[in-house]
Amino acid sequence: MNVSPLKSAEGGAVITHSNITDRKLAEIALRTSEFTVRSLLASAPQSVIAADSDGKIVFVNGSVDPMFGYSPANWRGSAWHCWCQKSFARGMWRSTAVTSPTCHGHGT
């Protein structure tokens, strides 16, 4: 509900109401879906690593630790190419037109 005062000599108010039930239900469904997907990825026995469009790692599941020897916290926020072989990473960065990635002391 939105209540706004009238700017007139008579005074009063304008009251508007919008039914947002569908929007709220959609938000709940989206949160539930995101939780389900995140839970599945987090518990996967395979390593799952996700990076944003700039190549920054934004999600890593716990399976990377036994496979690579680094905890997920070591991966998050760093550039994905820092964890790849240098020659492979250079070729991928060129092909995706991303320049000057920074390793921040992580990876190779």
C-alpha positions as CSV (number, residue, x, y, z in Angstrom):
1,M,0.0,0.0,0.0
2,N,1.2,3.5,-0.8
3,V,-0.2,6.6,0.9
4,S,0.7,10.0,-0.5
5,P,-0.7,13.4,0.8
6,L,-2.7,15.5,-1.6
7,K,-1.1,18.9,-2.3
8,S,-4.2,21.0,-2.4
9,A,-6.2,23.4,-0.2
10,E,-8.7,20.7,0.6
11,G,-5.9,18.3,1.8
12,G,-6.6,14.5,1.9
13,A,-4.6,11.6,0.6
14,V,-4.2,9.4,-2.3
15,I,-4.1,5.7,-1.4
16,T,-3.0,3.1,-3.9
17,H,-2.8,-0.6,-3.5
18,S,-1.0,-3.1,-5.7
19,N,-1.4,-6.9,-5.2
20,I,2.2,-8.2,-5.2
21,T,1.3,-11.7,-4.2
22,D,2.5,-13.2,-7.5
23,R,5.8,-11.3,-7.3
24,K,6.4,-12.5,-3.7
25,L,5.6,-16.1,-4.7
26,A,8.0,-15.9,-7.6
27,E,10.7,-14.5,-5.3
28,I,10.2,-17.4,-2.9
29,A,10.3,-20.0,-5.8
30,L,13.5,-18.4,-7.1
31,R,15.2,-18.5,-3.6
32,T,14.1,-22.2,-3.2
33,S,15.4,-23.1,-6.6
34,E,18.7,-21.3,-6.0
35,F,19.1,-23.1,-2.7
36,T,18.4,-26.5,-4.3
37,V,20.9,-25.9,-7.1
38,R,23.6,-24.6,-4.7
39,S,23.0,-27.5,-2.4
40,L,23.4,-30.0,-5.3
41,L,26.5,-28.3,-6.5
42,A,28.0,-28.1,-3.1
43,S,27.5,-31.8,-2.4
44,A,28.6,-33.0,-5.8
45,P,31.5,-35.6,-5.6
46,Q,33.1,-33.8,-8.6
47,S,34.9,-30.5,-8.4
48,V,32.6,-27.7,-9.4
49,I,34.1,-24.3,-10.1
50,A,32.1,-21.3,-11.4
51,A,33.5,-18.0,-12.6
52,D,31.8,-14.7,-13.5
53,S,32.1,-13.1,-16.9
54,D,35.4,-11.5,-15.9
55,G,37.0,-14.8,-15.0
56,K,36.8,-14.3,-11.2
57,I,35.9,-17.5,-9.3
58,V,32.6,-17.0,-7.5
59,F,31.7,-20.6,-6.5
60,V,33.8,-23.6,-5.6
61,N,32.5,-26.8,-3.9
62,G,34.3,-28.8,-1.3
63,S,35.5,-31.5,-3.7
64,V,38.3,-29.2,-5.0
65,D,40.2,-29.7,-1.7
66,P,41.0,-33.4,-2.0
67,M,41.4,-33.1,-5.8
68,F,43.7,-30.1,-5.9
69,G,44.9,-29.7,-2.3
70,Y,43.5,-26.2,-1.8
71,S,40.4,-25.3,0.2
72,P,37.5,-23.5,-1.5
73,A,38.4,-20.3,0.3
74,N,41.8,-20.3,-1.5
75,W,40.0,-20.2,-4.9
76,R,37.2,-17.7,-4.3
77,G,37.9,-14.3,-5.7
78,S,40.9,-15.3,-7.7
79,A,41.0,-15.5,-11.5
80,W,40.3,-19.0,-12.9
81,H,43.3,-18.9,-15.1
82,C,45.6,-18.8,-12.1
83,W,44.6,-22.4,-11.4
84,C,45.1,-23.7,-15.0
85,Q,48.2,-24.4,-16.9
86,K,49.7,-21.2,-18.1
87,S,49.7,-22.1,-21.8
88,F,46.0,-23.1,-21.7
89,A,45.0,-20.0,-19.8
90,R,46.8,-17.7,-22.1
91,G,45.0,-19.1,-25.1
92,M,41.6,-18.9,-23.4
93,W,42.1,-15.3,-22.2
94,R,43.0,-14.3,-25.8
95,S,40.0,-16.0,-27.2
96,T,37.6,-14.4,-24.7
97,A,39.2,-10.9,-25.0
98,V,39.8,-10.6,-21.3
99,T,43.0,-8.8,-20.6
100,S,45.4,-8.4,-17.6
101,P,44.0,-11.0,-15.2
102,T,45.6,-10.9,-11.8
103,C,46.5,-14.1,-9.7
104,H,46.9,-12.4,-6.3
105,G,49.5,-15.0,-5.4
106,H,47.2,-18.0,-6.1
107,G,47.8,-20.9,-8.5
108,T,50.4,-21.1,-11.2
